Amino acid sequence: MEHYSIAIIGLGYVGLPLAMEFSRKYRVTGFDIDAGRIARLRMGKDVTGEIDEGSLKSRQLDTDNSYRLTFTNQAEDIATADIYIITVPTPIDGENKPDLFPLLNASKIVGSVLKKGDIVIYESTVYPGCTEEDCVPVLEQYSGLRYNIDFYCGYSPERINVGDKVNTLTNIIKVTSGSTPETADIIDRLYASIIKAGTFRAPSIKVAEAAKAVENAQRDLNISFVNELALIFDKLGIDTQDVLDAAGTKWNFLKFKPGLVGGHCIGVDPYYLLHKSIESGYHPNVLLSGRAVNEGMSTFIAGKVAELLSERNKSINGAEILILGITFKENSSDIRNSRVIDLYRNLVQSGARVSVYDPWADPVKVKGEYYIPLSPEINYENDYDAVVLAVAHNSFSSLCYTRFKERGAVIYDIKSFLDRAIVDARL
């Protein structure tokens, strides 16, 4: 086994598990510009909940009692690495265009310490061509080195599924690629040394980048299809889940469910592919249509709540509404790009007084990022007019919905998660 010194740039949901896994076999330095994040990690605290405290505290002690994994926010501490893996976020801006600032800033930091013979691997989700067209020039500028002569690059798209304890990093096939055949070999062997499921070597960096964009765009389109079905079947007075259950009896039917599409992947990545497609001169009708349907679901759901209230001779203006869940997916603390926020804002704009309860979410983060105060507990004595289940946390199955109904609330389940006898309507 080669004796590499690895630096992981960005210690979030992707970077930290990667750093932990590589530290089982290599010396790893985890770098993040957030000094507070570094301080907490040194104390064994991972706010993402992906790594347990015991594992972080032990940090893979070597035989000489030195740490295999160290954490820093100082660029000089990663100068001795020979492989740099960049795992920073790649969000979108207010106009749904790629925001490359974190990626290019990370490239500047790595470029400032890059040496001859080093390899830089990108895992952040991007559009095809981004690594070599956008990031490599930054590496060259800040290092004074020449691409594929003095240093080399690779791309290996992250496939972390937040909150999933089964499909973890080492149990998911890893796509790899490199800027030269020799570099591709090195990168593939590197990941193969920790990935139990094995690796798939893509023929080029661009192909690997495109594969990642396609993975999530495909899911986005499949969900947009069932979301559109939900809009149609609502007009026809048919329960969407009943239809999907019936259709799902065929062996090759794809079992997707309607709902809000958020998070850092499915709700973001298609915009990267859209951006590159439009830039290259092709107007992607299907991708745009799918995004439009999914982006409009919060408006539809808010309207449905108003309709349910109207059927009881109540107005949404002034109604007391409880939303259950604010994270972007079930049984996770991740609030990034949660589309429940859109639902909340739609209801508030309609004049409703809205409370949000989510035992998984960090109240400080929610308040700081979205300006929404979370309720610390469920108040069954409150006369809610409507209760909307927005996230299917397991713990929500044990709430006493009959008490809500006894006090006059309508129950709207947008995840088809609750017993059908409990709810008044579902998406």
C-alpha positions in Angstrom: 0.0 0.0 0.0 1.3 3.4 -1.0 2.1 5.7 1.9 0.2 8.9 1.1 -0.4 11.9 3.3 -3.9 13.1 2.6 -5.6 16.5 3.2 -9.4 16.6 3.1 -10.7 20.2 2.4 -14.2 20.7 3.9 -15.4 18.7 6.9 -19.1 18.5 6.4 -21.4 15.6 5.6 -19.1 14.4 2.9 -15.6 15.4 4.1 -15.7 14.2 7.6 -16.7 10.6 7.0 -14.1 10.4 4.2 -11.4 11.7 6.5 -12.3 9.2 9.1 -12.3 6.3 6.6 -9.0 7.3 5.0 -7.4 7.7 8.5 -7.7 4.0 9.0 -4.9 3.5 6.5 -3.3 6.8 5.9 -2.2 10.0 7.8 -5.0 12.5 7.2 -5.3 16.2 7.9 -8.9 17.5 7.9 -9.1 21.1 7.0 -12.0 23.5 7.3 -12.2 27.3 7.3 -14.7 27.3 10.1 -12.6 27.6 13.3 -15.6 26.7 15.5 -16.1 23.5 13.5 -12.5 22.5 14.0 -12.6 23.2 17.7 -15.7 21.1 18.1 -14.2 18.2 16.1 -11.1 18.3 18.3 -13.5 17.8 21.2 -15.2 14.9 19.5 -18.3 16.8 18.6 -19.8 16.4 15.1 -22.9 18.6 14.7 -23.9 16.7 11.5 -24.4 13.6 13.6 -22.6 11.5 11.0 -19.7 10.4 13.2 -20.1 9.4 16.9 -18.2 11.1 19.6 -16.1 8.0 20.5 -14.7 7.6 17.0 -13.9 11.3 16.8 -12.1 11.3 20.1 -10.0 8.3 19.3 -9.2 9.7 15.9 -7.4 6.5 14.9 -4.3 6.6 17.2 -1.2 5.3 15.6 1.2 2.8 17.2 3.4 5.7 18.3 0.4 7.4 20.0 0.4 10.2 17.3 -3.0 10.9 15.7 -3.6 9.5 12.2 -6.3 12.2 11.8 -5.8 15.8 12.8 -8.0 18.8 12.3 -7.0 22.3 11.4 -8.1 25.6 9.9 -4.6 26.7 9.0 -3.4 26.3 5.4 0.2 25.7 6.4 -0.8 22.5 8.3 -1.8 20.8 5.0 1.4 21.8 3.1 3.0 18.4 3.7 0.1 16.5 2.0 0.6 14.9 -1.4 -3.0 14.2 -2.1 -5.7 16.9 -1.6 -9.4 15.9 -1.7 -11.8 18.9 -2.0 -15.3 18.2 -0.5 -16.8 21.7 -0.1 -20.4 22.6 -0.8 -21.5 23.6 -4.3 -24.8 25.5 -3.8 -26.9 27.6 -6.1 -27.5 31.4 -5.8 -30.7 33.3 -5.6 -31.2 32.9 -9.4 -30.6 29.1 -9.3 -27.2 29.5 -10.9 -24.1 27.6 -9.7 -22.3 29.3 -6.8 -18.7 28.2 -7.2 -17.3 30.5 -4.5 -16.6 27.7 -1.9 -15.1 25.5 -4.6 -12.8 28.2 -6.1 -11.8 29.4 -2.6 -10.8 25.9 -1.6 -8.8 25.7 -4.9 -7.0 28.9 -3.9 -6.1 27.4 -0.5 -4.8 24.2 -2.0 -3.0 26.1 -4.7 -1.2 28.1 -2.1 0.5 25.0 -0.7 0.6 22.8 -3.8 3.9 21.1 -4.7 5.3 19.3 -7.7 3.9 15.8 -8.0 0.8 16.5 -5.9 -2.7 15.3 -6.9 -5.9 17.3 -6.3 -9.1 15.3 -6.3 -12.5 17.0 -6.4 -15.6 15.3 -4.9 -18.0 18.3 -4.9 -20.9 18.1 -7.3 -20.3 20.2 -10.4 -21.2 20.4 -14.1 -19.1 18.6 -16.7 -15.9 20.5 -17.4 -15.8 22.5 -14.1 -12.8 20.8 -12.6 -10.5 21.4 -15.6 -12.1 24.7 -16.9 -12.7 26.5 -13.6 -10.7 24.9 -10.8 -7.4 24.0 -12.5 -6.7 27.6 -13.6 -7.0 28.7 -10.0 -4.6 25.9 -8.9 -2.1 27.0 -11.5 -2.5 30.7 -10.6 -1.9 30.2 -6.9 0.8 27.5 -7.1 2.8 28.7 -10.1 2.7 25.1 -11.3 1.6 23.5 -14.6 -1.3 21.2 -14.9 -0.4 17.6 -15.9 3.2 18.5 -15.8 3.9 19.6 -12.2 0.6 18.5 -10.6 -2.4 16.4 -11.5 -6.1 16.2 -10.9 -9.0 13.8 -10.5 -12.7 13.7 -9.9 -14.6 11.2 -7.7 -18.2 12.3 -7.1 -19.5 12.0 -3.5 -22.4 9.6 -3.0 -23.1 10.2 0.7 -26.7 9.6 1.6 -27.2 11.7 4.7 -28.6 9.8 7.7 -28.4 6.4 5.9 -26.7 3.9 8.2 -26.8 1.1 5.6 -25.6 2.7 2.4 -22.6 4.3 3.9 -19.4 5.6 2.3 -17.6 2.2 2.0 -20.7 0.3 0.9 -21.4 2.4 -2.2 -19.4 1.9 -5.5 -17.1 4.9 -6.0 -16.6 6.4 -9.5 -13.1 7.6 -10.0 -11.2 9.5 -12.7 -7.8 11.2 -13.3 -6.3 13.7 -15.6 -3.7 11.2 -17.0 -3.9 7.4 -17.2 -1.2 7.2 -14.5 -3.1 9.6 -12.2 -6.3 7.7 -12.8 -4.6 4.5 -11.7 -3.3 6.1 -8.5 -6.7 7.6 -7.6 -8.6 4.4 -8.4 -6.2 2.4 -6.1 -6.5 5.0 -3.4 -10.3 4.8 -3.2 -10.3 1.0 -3.7 -8.2 0.7 -0.6 -11.2 1.9 1.6 -14.3 1.2 -0.5 -15.6 -2.3 0.2 -18.2 -2.1 -2.7 -15.4 -1.4 -5.2 -14.7 1.4 -7.7 -15.7 2.2 -11.3 -13.1 4.0 -13.3 -14.6 6.6 -15.6 -12.7 7.3 -18.9 -12.4 11.0 -18.1 -12.9 13.7 -15.5 -15.8 15.1 -17.6 -17.6 11.8 -17.7 -17.3 11.4 -13.9 -18.6 14.9 -13.4 -21.5 14.3 -15.8 -22.4 11.0 -14.1 -22.9 12.7 -10.8 -25.1 15.4 -12.2 -27.2 12.8 -14.0 -27.7 10.6 -10.9 -29.6 13.3 -9.1 -31.2 14.9 -12.2 -32.8 11.5 -12.9 -34.3 11.3 -9.4 -35.5 14.9 -9.7 -37.3 14.1 -12.9 -38.9 10.9 -11.5 -40.2 12.8 -8.5 -41.5 15.6 -10.7 -43.5 13.0 -12.7 -45.3 11.7 -9.6 -45.7 15.3 -8.3 -47.4 16.1 -11.6 -49.6 13.0 -11.2 -50.5 14.3 -7.7 -51.7 17.6 -9.3 -53.7 15.7 -11.9 -55.3 13.2 -9.5 -56.2 16.0 -7.1 -58.3 17.5 -9.9 -59.9 14.1 -10.5 -60.6 13.3 -6.9 -58.3 10.2 -6.9 -55.9 9.4 -4.1 -52.4 9.5 -5.6 -50.9 6.9 -3.3 -53.7 4.4 -4.1 -52.8 4.8 -7.8 -49.1 4.3 -7.1 -49.8 1.2 -5.0 -51.8 -0.3 -7.8 -49.2 0.6 -10.5 -46.4 -0.6 -8.2 -47.6 -4.2 -8.5 -45.9 -4.3 -11.9 -42.3 -5.6 -11.7 -40.7 -2.7 -13.6 -42.6 0.2 -12.1 -40.4 2.7 -10.4 -41.7 3.5 -6.9 -41.2 7.2 -6.4 -43.5 9.3 -4.1 -44.7 12.9 -4.5 -43.5 15.5 -2.1 -41.2 18.5 -1.5 -37.8 18.2 -3.2 -35.0 19.8 -1.3 -31.6 19.0 0.2 -28.1 19.6 -1.1 -28.4 17.2 -4.0 -31.7 16.5 -5.8 -32.9 20.1 -5.4 -29.6 21.6 -6.5 -27.6 19.4 -8.8 -30.0 19.7 -11.8 -29.3 23.4 -11.9 -25.6 22.7 -12.5 -26.4 20.5 -15.5 -29.0 23.1 -16.7 -26.4 25.9 -16.5 -23.8 24.0 -18.6 -26.5 22.9 -21.1 -27.7 26.4 -21.7 -24.2 27.8 -21.8 -23.4 25.2 -24.5 -26.4 26.3 -26.6 -29.0 23.7 -25.8 -32.3 24.5 -24.0 -33.1 21.5 -21.8 -36.9 21.3 -21.8 -37.3 18.2 -19.8 -34.9 19.2 -17.0 -36.5 22.7 -16.8 -40.0 21.3 -16.7 -39.1 18.9 -13.9 -37.6 21.6 -11.9 -40.6 23.9 -12.4 -43.0 21.2 -11.2 -41.0 20.4 -8.1 -40.4 24.1 -7.3 -44.1 24.7 -7.4 -45.2 22.0 -4.9 -45.1 24.2 -1.8 -47.6 26.5 -3.4 -49.9 23.7 -4.3 -49.7 22.2 -0.8 -50.4 25.6 0.8 -53.4 25.9 -1.4 -54.6 22.4 -0.5 -54.4 23.4 3.2 -56.5 26.4 2.5 -59.0 24.2 0.6 -59.3 21.8 3.5 -59.9 24.7 5.9 -62.5 26.2 3.6 -64.4 22.9 3.6 -64.8 23.4 7.3 -65.9 27.0 6.8 -62.5 28.3 8.1 -60.2 30.8 6.4 -56.5 30.3 6.1 -56.1 34.0 7.0 -55.7 33.9 10.8 -55.6 30.0 11.0 -53.4 28.3 13.5 -51.2 25.8 11.7 -48.6 23.3 12.9 -46.0 22.0 10.5 -44.3 18.8 11.6 -40.7 18.7 10.4 -38.4 21.2 8.8 -35.3 19.1 7.8 -35.0 18.2 4.1 -35.4 14.5 4.7 -36.6 12.1 7.4 -34.6 11.1 10.5 -31.9 13.6 9.7 -30.8 17.0 11.2 -29.9 18.4 7.7 -31.8 21.6 6.9 -29.9 22.6 3.8 -32.2 23.7 1.0 -35.2 22.4 2.9 -38.3 23.2 0.8 -40.5 23.0 3.9 -39.3 26.6 4.3 -41.2 27.5 1.1 -44.4 25.9 2.5 -44.0 27.8 5.8 -43.6 31.1 3.9 -46.5 30.4 1.6 -48.8 29.8 4.6 -47.5 32.9 6.5 -48.1 35.0 3.4 -51.7 33.7 3.3 -52.2 35.1 6.8 -51.8 31.9 8.8 -50.1 31.8 12.2 -47.6 28.9 11.7 -45.7 26.9 14.3 -43.0 24.4 13.4 -41.9 21.4 15.4 -38.9 19.2 14.6 -37.0 17.3 17.2 -34.2 16.5 14.8 -33.4 20.1 13.7 -31.0 22.4 15.6 -33.2 25.4 16.7 -30.2 27.8 16.6 -29.4 26.8 13.0 -33.0 27.1 11.9 -33.4 30.5 13.5 -30.1 31.7 12.1 -30.6 30.5 8.6 -34.3 30.8 8.0 -35.5 33.1 10.8 -38.0 30.6 11.9 -38.4 29.8 15.7 -38.9 26.1 16.4 -41.4 25.0 19.0 -39.6 23.1 21.7 -42.5 20.6 22.2 -45.9 19.7 20.9 -48.7 21.6 22.6 -51.8 19.4 22.4 -53.9 22.0 24.2 -53.4 24.4 21.4 -56.4 24.8 19.1 -54.7 24.1 15.8 -56.9 24.5 12.7 -54.5 22.3 10.6 -51.6 20.0 11.2 -49.3 19.4 8.2 -46.9 16.4 8.3 -44.1 17.6 6.1 -41.2 15.3 7.1 -41.6 11.5 7.9 -39.5 11.3 11.0 -40.1 8.0 12.7 -40.9 9.7 16.0 -43.9 11.5 14.3 -45.7 8.1 14.0 -46.2 8.1 17.8 -47.8 11.5 18.1 -51.4 11.6 19.3 -53.2 12.9 16.2 -56.6 12.1 17.6 -56.1 14.9 20.2 -55.4 17.3 17.4 -58.6 16.1 15.6 -60.7 16.3 18.8 -59.8 20.0 19.0 -60.9 20.6 15.4 -57.7 20.3 13.4 -57.5 18.9 9.9 -54.6 16.5 9.3 -52.8 16.8 6.0 -50.1 14.2 5.4 -47.8 15.2 2.4 -45.6 12.1 2.9 -48.3 9.4 3.0 -46.6 8.4 6.2 -49.5 8.1 8.7 -52.3 5.6 9.0 -54.9 6.6 6.4 -57.6 6.5 9.0 -55.9 9.4 10.9 -55.6 11.9 8.1 -58.1 14.1 6.3 -56.0 14.2 3.1 -52.7 13.2 1.8 -50.6 14.3 -1.2 
